[in-house]
Amino acid sequence: MSMSTSKNNSRNNSRNNSRNNSRNKRWFMLSLVAALCLSLLSACGGKSESGANSSGTAANGGNKGTEGNEVTLRFMTWDSGQTLQPYQNAINAFMEKNPGIKVKVESVPDNYDQKLLTSLASDTAPDVFMAWNYPLYVPGGALEDMQAWVDKDNYDLGKYYPILMDYMKYDGKLWGLPTTYSTRAIYYNKKLFDEAGVPYPQDGWKWDEFVDTVHKLTKPGQYGFIMTPDDVMTMQPYVWSNGGDMVSEDGKTVEGVLNSVENVETMTFLKQLYDASSKINSAGKFSTNNGLESFQTGQIAMFDNGMWPLGDILKEGKLDIGTVTHPLPEGGSLKGIIHTSGYSMPKSGKNKEAAWELIKFMSGEEGIKIITANKFAFSPVISVDEENGYAADPYLEAFAKELEGSDKLIASMRNEKWSEAEDMIRAGVQAIFYNNADIQSTLNDAAKQAQAVLK
């Protein structure tokens, strides 16, 4: 997932909206689509296992696009416009280096998951595609296990950040190689801070400082921060930093985890944050682009996001901004949340050898240097990330620090049924935020309901 520059508006639209805001709302429909597709996928998996559609395997090679035997690959991504260009640049470089392989890019900025699931179920999936939610895609058996290809070429996975490789795995297998990544941080508008006589926040600031700052920056027509009960996923850094979690590491247990003492403390803080900032907002008022437009017009002093909008904000030059890491509880530690994705291929692919070559190039040093140029995103390849030097950039330093302490997968990457469980949790958070429901008893009920879903 990545995050940065030329892509910002377009990328923020396509990624933040499609992943963060809209994602939660789409999950219900996705689950229905997934349920329908998975039954079909099971049948497709059997067909591929028989060899009917497995003309290219790690063992027998398949069509690599040798001279006189040109291969055309289909590459599907949710990126479009400016956010697609860095990937197109890398693909162009790949085709120049591999004249026997042509790559046709298919940009699908809307309904990506539904279209991917449908294509996997019908054996019409592109040769290479971006994937971010392996627990959703894997159960039907239509994805290619990438470990055999890694083993065949003795491909070095040690070049990547270990936490990113954890996102490429599910159910004990490897399903992709990483694209790019981004953490999240707090953006702030220096002009609004100066007008209020409030000092700029510093890395390592505390929860009570955050709430106090939001109070000071909130006035008629201006909000210090946006806090909604709807985006449960982005609450996880706060939960983790206080020693809590949404679900157990194995993704199976919610009761005793979600309703822990630590999470009651965290939810108390988040409720204070909500009351201090956006409680007078109508529901969904700032839902578009996570409030980006309102931040850009000076209506919001601080907002929580990935690095995607940064490039466009700086390029426009209308705002004097800063970035800072998430605030911490007393005695807590920084635990950043990661947005990332992988390059994957279908088990039924007919040009897997060529597809593997493309994946290696795009995810490897050569391709990722092209993609992450101009601060488009962070590189999953450690050496390239260090060479880029973005961790020393005054605007990106906070995002880099968030990665340093990140050691957890988001809950949706631990259990394929998490989206349903999250609906139960979201309803509980809404009751706490909107109706001042008792936090401990509400989390107890939400944990019980979510546990029933995961069984």
Backbone hydrogen bonds, N-H to C=O, Kabsch-Sander energy under -0.5 kcal/mol:
donor,donor_aa,acceptor,acceptor_aa,energy
2,S,180,T,-0.6
2,S,339,H,-1.6
5,T,375,K,-1.5
8,N,5,T,-2.7
11,R,7,K,-7.5
12,N,7,K,-0.7
12,N,8,N,-3.7
13,N,9,N,-2.8
14,S,10,S,-3.0
15,R,11,R,-3.7
16,N,11,R,-0.7
16,N,12,N,-0.7
17,N,12,N,-1.8
18,S,13,N,-0.9
19,R,15,R,-3.0
20,N,15,R,-0.6
20,N,16,N,-2.8
21,N,16,N,-1.4
22,S,17,N,-2.4
23,R,17,N,-0.7
24,N,20,N,-1.2
25,K,21,N,-1.1
26,R,22,S,-2.5
27,W,23,R,-1.6
28,F,24,N,-0.5
30,L,26,R,-3.3
31,S,27,W,-2.9
32,L,28,F,-1.7
33,V,29,M,-2.7
34,A,30,L,-3.7
35,A,31,S,-2.5
36,L,32,L,-1.9
37,C,33,V,-3.0
38,L,34,A,-3.3
39,S,35,A,-1.0
40,L,36,L,-1.1
41,L,37,C,-3.1
42,S,38,L,-2.0
43,A,39,S,-1.0
44,C,40,L,-2.2
45,G,41,L,-3.1
46,G,42,S,-1.5
47,K,43,A,-1.7
48,S,44,C,-2.3
49,E,45,G,-2.2
50,S,46,G,-1.3
51,G,48,S,-1.5
52,A,47,K,-1.1
54,S,51,G,-0.8
56,G,349,G,-0.7
57,T,55,S,-0.5
61,G,57,T,-2.1
62,G,60,N,-1.5
63,N,350,K,-0.5
64,K,62,G,-0.5
69,N,66,T,-2.5
71,V,100,G,-2.9
73,L,71,V,-0.5
73,L,102,K,-3.7
75,F,73,L,-0.5
75,F,104,K,-2.8
76,M,128,V,-2.3
77,T,106,E,-2.2
83,T,80,S,-1.5
84,L,81,G,-0.9
85,Q,81,G,-1.1
87,Y,84,L,-0.6
88,Q,84,L,-2.4
89,N,85,Q,-2.9
90,A,86,P,-1.7
91,I,87,Y,-2.6
92,N,88,Q,-2.8
93,A,89,N,-1.8
94,F,90,A,-2.2
95,M,91,I,-2.6
96,E,92,N,-2.0
97,K,93,A,-1.7
98,N,94,F,-1.9
101,I,98,N,-2.3
102,K,71,V,-3.6
102,K,100,G,-0.5
104,K,73,L,-3.7
105,V,103,V,-0.6
106,E,75,F,-3.6
107,S,105,V,-0.6
108,V,77,T,-3.3
108,V,106,E,-0.6
115,K,111,N,-2.2
116,L,112,Y,-2.7
117,L,113,D,-2.9
118,T,114,Q,-2.3
119,S,115,K,-2.3
120,L,116,L,-2.5
121,A,117,L,-2.2
122,S,118,T,-1.4
123,D,120,L,-1.0
124,T,119,S,-2.7
125,A,119,S,-0.9
128,V,74,R,-2.3
129,F,344,S,-2.3
130,M,76,M,-1.9
131,A,342,G,-2.4
136,L,133,N,-1.5
137,Y,133,N,-1.6
138,V,134,Y,-3.2
140,G,137,Y,-0.6
141,G,138,V,-2.7
142,A,137,Y,-0.5
144,E,345,M,-2.5
146,M,144,E,-0.6
146,M,174,L,-2.8
147,Q,174,L,-0.6
148,A,145,D,-0.6
150,V,146,M,-2.2
151,D,147,Q,-2.9
152,K,148,A,-2.2
153,D,149,W,-1.7
154,N,151,D,-0.9
155,Y,150,V,-2.6
157,L,155,Y,-0.9
159,K,156,D,-0.7
160,Y,157,L,-1.5
161,Y,380,P,-1.5
164,L,161,Y,-0.8
165,M,161,Y,-1.6
166,D,162,P,-1.6
167,Y,163,I,-1.0
168,M,164,L,-0.6
168,M,165,M,-0.8
169,K,166,D,-1.1
170,Y,173,K,-1.9
173,K,170,Y,-1.6
175,W,168,M,-2.8
175,W,173,K,-0.5
176,G,168,M,-0.6
177,L,343,Y,-1.4
179,T,341,S,-2.4
181,Y,378,F,-1.3
182,S,339,H,-1.9
185,A,305,N,-2.5
186,I,324,V,-3.0
187,Y,185,A,-0.6
187,Y,303,F,-3.1
188,Y,322,G,-2.4
189,N,301,A,-2.4
190,K,188,Y,-0.8
190,K,320,D,-2.4
191,K,320,D,-0.6
193,F,189,N,-1.6
194,D,190,K,-2.8
195,E,191,K,-2.5
196,A,192,L,-1.4
197,G,193,F,-0.7
197,G,194,D,-0.9
198,V,193,F,-2.5
205,W,202,Q,-1.6
207,W,328,L,-2.0
210,F,206,K,-2.1
211,V,207,W,-2.4
212,D,208,D,-2.2
213,T,209,E,-2.7
214,V,210,F,-2.5
215,H,211,V,-2.3
216,K,212,D,-2.1
217,L,213,T,-1.5
218,T,214,V,-0.7
218,T,215,H,-1.0
219,K,217,L,-0.6
219,K,222,Q,-2.0
222,Q,219,K,-3.0
223,Y,299,Q,-3.1
227,M,225,F,-0.5
232,V,230,D,-1.5
235,M,232,V,-1.5
236,Q,233,M,-1.5
238,Y,235,M,-0.7
239,V,235,M,-1.9
240,W,236,Q,-3.2
241,S,237,P,-2.2
242,N,238,Y,-0.8
242,N,239,V,-0.8
243,G,240,W,-2.1
244,G,239,V,-2.4
248,S,253,T,-2.4
251,G,248,S,-2.2
254,V,252,K,-0.5
257,V,254,V,-2.3
258,L,254,V,-2.6
259,N,254,V,-0.5
260,S,257,V,-1.4
264,V,260,S,-1.9
265,E,261,V,-2.0
266,T,262,E,-2.2
267,M,263,N,-3.0
268,T,264,V,-1.9
269,F,265,E,-2.0
270,L,266,T,-2.6
271,K,267,M,-2.4
272,Q,268,T,-2.0
273,L,269,F,-2.4
274,Y,270,L,-2.5
275,D,271,K,-2.7
276,A,272,Q,-1.9
277,S,273,L,-1.1
277,S,274,Y,-0.7
279,K,274,Y,-1.0
281,N,278,S,-1.9
285,K,282,S,-2.3
287,S,284,G,-1.7
290,N,287,S,-1.6
291,G,288,T,-1.9
292,L,289,N,-1.9
295,F,291,G,-2.4
296,Q,292,L,-2.7
297,T,293,E,-1.4
298,G,295,F,-1.3
299,Q,294,S,-2.6
300,I,294,S,-1.1
301,A,223,Y,-2.7
302,M,224,G,-0.7
303,F,187,Y,-1.6
305,N,185,A,-2.2
305,N,303,F,-0.5
310,L,307,M,-1.1
311,G,307,M,-0.6
313,I,309,P,-2.2
314,L,310,L,-2.6
315,K,311,G,-2.6
316,E,312,D,-2.6
317,G,313,I,-1.5
318,K,313,I,-0.5
321,I,319,L,-0.8
322,G,188,Y,-1.9
324,V,186,I,-2.1
328,L,205,W,-2.9
332,G,329,P,-2.5
333,S,241,S,-1.1
336,G,402,E,-1.3
339,H,182,S,-3.4
340,T,338,I,-0.6
341,S,180,T,-0.8
342,G,131,A,-3.3
343,Y,177,L,-2.9
344,S,129,F,-2.8
344,S,342,G,-0.5
347,K,142,A,-2.8
349,G,346,P,-1.6
354,A,63,N,-1.5
355,A,351,N,-2.5
356,W,352,K,-3.0
357,E,353,E,-1.8
358,L,354,A,-2.1
359,I,355,A,-2.6
360,K,356,W,-2.7
361,F,357,E,-2.0
362,M,358,L,-2.9
363,S,359,I,-2.5
364,G,360,K,-1.5
367,G,361,F,-1.3
368,I,364,G,-2.7
369,K,365,E,-1.7
370,I,366,E,-1.0
371,I,367,G,-2.3
372,T,368,I,-2.5
373,A,370,I,-0.9
375,K,372,T,-0.8
376,F,373,A,-1.2
378,F,181,Y,-1.5
382,I,159,K,-2.7
382,I,380,P,-0.6
385,D,381,V,-2.5
386,E,382,I,-2.5
387,E,383,S,-2.2
388,N,384,V,-2.8
389,G,385,D,-1.4
390,Y,385,D,-0.7
392,A,389,G,-1.6
393,D,390,Y,-1.4
397,E,393,D,-2.2
400,A,396,L,-2.2
401,K,397,E,-2.3
402,E,398,A,-1.6
403,L,399,F,-1.1
404,E,400,A,-1.2
405,G,401,K,-0.9
406,S,403,L,-1.5
407,D,405,G,-0.5
413,M,410,I,-2.0
414,R,411,A,-2.0
415,N,411,A,-0.8
418,W,415,N,-1.9
420,E,417,K,-0.9
421,A,417,K,-1.6
422,E,418,W,-3.2
423,D,419,S,-1.2
424,M,420,E,-1.1
425,I,421,A,-1.8
426,R,422,E,-3.0
427,A,423,D,-1.9
428,G,424,M,-1.6
429,V,425,I,-2.5
430,Q,426,R,-2.5
431,A,427,A,-1.9
432,I,428,G,-2.0
433,F,429,V,-2.9
434,Y,430,Q,-3.1
435,N,430,Q,-0.6
435,N,431,A,-1.3
436,N,432,I,-0.8
437,A,431,A,-1.8
442,T,438,D,-1.9
443,L,439,I,-2.6
444,N,440,Q,-2.2
445,D,441,S,-2.2
446,A,442,T,-2.7
447,A,443,L,-2.7
448,K,444,N,-2.1
449,Q,445,D,-2.5
450,A,446,A,-2.8
451,Q,447,A,-2.4
452,A,448,K,-1.7
453,V,449,Q,-1.4
454,L,450,A,-1.8
455,K,451,Q,-1.0
